Amino acid sequence: MSELNDQGNKLLKLLADGEFHSGEKIGELLGVSRTSVNNYIKALQEIGLDIYKVTGKGYCSATPLTLLDKNIIKQVSGFEHIHVEQILSSTNQYLLEKVPDLNNGQTCIAEYQAAGRGRRGREWVSPFASHLYFSMYWRLDAGIDRASGLSLLVGIAVVNALEKLGIQGVGLKWPNDLYYQGKKLAGILIELQAQASDACHSVIGIGINVRMPAEQGKLIDQPWIDLNTINTKPVDRNQLSGLLIKELQSLLASYEEKGLAPFLARWFELDCFINQQVNLIVADNVQKGICRGINEQGALLLEIDNEVKPYIGGEISLRLANN
């Protein structure tokens, strides 16, 4: 399924105002019996919409919904190659299937992912019209070696975009997570298609918690937070998308030319774990040490017995020592 049917879209638009609507009114709108209304409500609930019923008042979305609007995103970003979809398996997969016939910066954003994925094959909880599910294509002409610090550069771009919305205090956790006060706010998943001594095709996936429905939040097995909890007013996903596209385009162009070196100071400023005792989990082994940031290749620098060693790639996880 790539989009809701006509009745589903009509119901979605009706409930987007966050007001109560009677079963009778919904039935008339959809041209179905009141008995069938509940089935349409359930279909929206199954893709993560928080809709509840009150006897005598009808059905209501728990919060008003602002849907993605390609024209607004284009206006904010100043970029044309943007795909906005209702329902996809994943935004990364959507672009991966189109490599290499893509333009640099081509972006896909969806309201819902049926099979959103995080690092190491984990599921990314993706309720409808709640978060930002975002992927961008970028061709690295310098080859796959240039990709080693890519997720770190992308993390910086995401923080920059959030700060332009007035959201302060978001930090970075090597190699691909964004945190706020010890809770996960966003994740980055880079997927590559490359051959030795050839250009590297990268798809940059970004998932940002914007407004987490209570029921969906129960599915997540680690501390999390969303932008609407951090911010004093609801975050507009269209504005965020446009700013993120602009920031990525700018930083990626510079990264291709100069690598990660010009961004090291910014990373050290944002690093959640800098100079703290950490556990680095490499396969089944745990290395204990002090986090000393990153190097120009994007490797984590870990101080063990007064010696600093770089770690990069593979199955590596970083944790604070007291967690």
N, C-alpha and C positions, 0 to 999 in steps of 0.2 A: 504494500500500500504506500503510495507516494503522496496522497492527499486525502482529506476528508471528502465524503460525498456531499451533494448539495444540501441534504437535510442536516448533516453534521456541521457544515459551515454556517447555515442559518442559525442553528442552535448556539454555536460558538459565539457568533456576533451578538445574539440576544443576551447571552449570559455575561458577556465581556464587561458590561456596565457595573457588575457587582451588586445589582438590585435583585429583589425577588420577582419571579415570574411564575404564574400559576400553571399547573399541568394543562388546564383547559386552553390557555393562551398559547402554550407551546404546541399542543396538539393541532390547533388551528393553523399555526405558522407552518408546521411541517406537513400538514395534510394527513395526519395519522390519528388513530384513536388515543385516548388518554392512557389506555393500557400499554400502548407501544412507546409512550413517551419515556417510561422508565428504562427501556432498552437503549434508547439514544443517550440518555444520561449516563448509563453504565459504560457505554462505548467511550465517552469522553473521560470518565473516571479511570478507565483502563489505561489511558495514555498519560495519566498523571495529573489531570485537572482536579482541583479540590472543590467539588460541588456538593452541597448538602441540601436537605429537604426539611422544611418546617411545616407541619400540618396547619392548614388554613392559610398559609402564605405562599407556598410553592417551592421552587428551586432557586438556588442562588450560588454564584461563584464566591468562594471564600474571600477573594480579593478581585478588584477590577483588573482586566487584562489589557495590556497594550501589545498588539501583535507586531511582528517584524514588517517593516515597510522598505522595500528596495529603493524607492525614490529618495527617502530621507537618508538612508545609508550612503547612497551615491552622492547626495548633496554635501553631507558632512565630510566624506572621505575625498571627494573630488576624483573618484575612480569609477570606471564603467563596468569592469568585468566582475560582476557580483551576481551570484546565484542565491536566491532566497527560496527555500523549500519548506513545505509543511512537515512531511514525514519522510525520513530516510533511515536506512540501516545505520549509517554513520556518515558524517560529513567528510572525514578522511577518505573513506572508501569511495565516495562519490567522485572525488578528484583523482584518486589513484587509478580508477578505471579509465580516466581520460588522458593520462600521461602517455606520450609526450606532447599531445596536441593542446597545450594550455599556454596562456600568456603568463609571464611573470606577474605575481601578485593576484592572480585569479583566485577568487574567494567564494566559498560556499558556507552559508549559514542556515540552520534549520530550526524549526520550532520544536521538533521532537526527534530523538534517535531511538530506533527500535533495538539497536545493538551497539550502542556507544561503548567505546573501549578506552581503558587507561593503559598505563605502563604495565608490562609483563602480563598482558592478557586480561587484566582486571576489568570488570564491568564498570561503566561510568553511568550513574543514575541520571536519567534524562527526561524528566517530566515535561509535558507540553507547555510551551510559552512561559517557562519558569526561569530558565538559565540561558547562558550563551553557549551555543554549540557551533564552533567556528573553525574553519580550516582554510589555509592559504597555500597555494602552490608557489614554489620558488626554485628556479634552476640555478645550481651552483656550478658555474663554468670552471672553477678551480678544482673541481672533483670532490670525491668523497672525504678526503682529508679535511676539507674546510668545514665539514658537517660536525666535527667533534665538539665544537663549542656552541652549536646552533641553539640548543634548548636554553642555554644560559642567556644568550642574546635575546631570545624571544621573551624570556621571563622579565628582562629589563624593559622591553617594549610594552609588555602588559602593565607593569607598574607605572610606567610613564603615562600611559593612556588613562589609567585610573586616577592618577594625580591631576590630570587635566580636567577630570570630572569633580575634583575637590576631595577625593578620597585619599587620606594620608595614613601612614603607618603600616602599609602592606610590605612584607618582606619576602625574600627568596630562600628556598631550601634546595641545595644541590641534589639532583641535576635538573629537576623539572616541576617543582611545586611552588605555589604561592601560599603564604600563611599570614594570618592576622591574629596576634595575641595567642600563639600556640595552636591555632585551629586552621585546618586546610580550607582555603578559599577557592583555589583554582589549580588545574593541572595542565601539563603540556605533553603531547605525544608527537614525536617526530618520526615519520616513516619515509624510508628512502628507497629509491630505485637507481642503481648505479652499477657500472662496470669499471674495472681498473683502467686508469689513464683516460677516462671519459668524463663528461659532465655528469653531475649528480642531480637527479630530480628529487626534490624534497616536498613532502606535504606536512605542513605544520598544523597540528591539531591543538586547539585551546578550548578547554571547558572551564567556565567561570560560574560559580554559584551566585545567582542574582536574587532569586526569591524561592526559598526551599519550602514546598508544601510539607506539612507536619508528617503525613503518612509516608512520603518519600524519604524524608530525613531518617526515619527509623530503619531504612534499608542500608544505611552507611555505617561501616564498622570502625570508624575512627572519628575523633572530634572534628567538627566542621563548622563553618560559619558562612553566611551569605552577605552580599553587598547591601541588601535592604536592612540588615541588622546593624551593619557598620555605619551606614549613611543616615543623615537626618531626613532625607526624602527619597522616595522610590527611584531607583536607577532606570533610566530609559535605555533599553537594549539597542535601539537604533543609534542613539548618540554614541554609546559605548563601542558598537561595531564600527562606525565610521571613524572614530578616533583611533581605534586599534589598527585599522587598515592603514591609516596615514602614518602611524608610528612605526609599524612593521616595514612599510615600504622605505621609509627614511633610514632606519637602522640596518636593514638587510643590505641595502645598496652600499653603505659604508663598511659593513662587515665583510662583504665580498672583496672589497678593495684592500682593507687594512687588517682584517682578522679581528680577534677578540681583544687585542692589546689596548685599544683606545677605551674599552668599556670596563676594564678591570677595576678602576677606582669606583665606578658606579656599582659594580657587583659587591665590592667590599662594604660599601655604604648600606646595601640592602640585605646582606647575608644574615639570615636568622641565627646561624650557628657559629659565627666567627668567634674565635678565641674561647670556645666552650668545650668541655669534655664531651666526647661523642663516642658512639659505637658504630663502626663501619662493618656491615655484614657483607662478606664476600663469599658467595656460595654458602657453604655450611660453617665458615669460619668467622669469628668476630675479632676485629682489630680495634683496640681501645687507644684513644689518643686525643689530641687537641686539634680542633678544626682551625686551619690557618688560611682559609679561603681557597682560591683557585689560581691556576697559572694560565699562560697565554693559549694553551691547547684545550683549556676547559677542564683539566684534571683537578680533582679535589686534592688539596694539600693537607696531609695529616701528620702532625708531629707525634712521633713515638720515641720515647727515651732520648729527647733532645735532638732527634733527627727528623727532618721533614721529608716525607715521601709522597709522590703523586700517585693517585688512583684514578682510573678512567675506564668507562665502558663495561660491558658485561653485566652480570647479575649482581649489582651492588646496591645496597640500601644504607641510608644514613639515618641515625637516630641519636637523640640526646642521651647521654649516659644514664640519666636518672629516669628515663622513660621505659 
